[in-house]
Amino acid sequence: MKGDNKKLAELPVAMHGVIGNTPMSDNHTDPHCGLLVVADFLLSNGVLNAMNFTCIDKVQPLNFDIPDALALELFDLDGGAMDDKIHNPAQDAKDYKSKYTDVKVYKSKYTQMKVGVIVLSFAVVGLGVYAFLKHREAKATRGKYAVYEDACTSNAS
């Protein structure tokens, strides 16, 4: 950046992405301090002395405190031999197989799907036949009245 119109605004407790990662409150809809500083710069047309940096002192520091139960769950440490929760891979696999790949359930769902496709196919074919018959009927009706119209128009001339 060339020129003398520069100012370094340090936000020591902010993480990267200062414009969107400098909260001043727990409310996520409140504007962030970095955004306010950039807005002041733009509103003052680059006049550094007119910018407001007071929000920097109000930026909340990073906080990695989370409940212990959540931390244990995130790392899959929420149970085990000490808590009488022992994972048994063979039993887990058996439960998974019976829950998600039960052959009877699969066959019944497959059968239901086949029946649904067959019923839908009959409905579509039936609708097509009905439309074809209605079209032939309308064509015959138009042809019948066309004879009378021709007779009427030939007598008039």
Beta strands, then each sheet from edge to edge (+ up, - down):
end
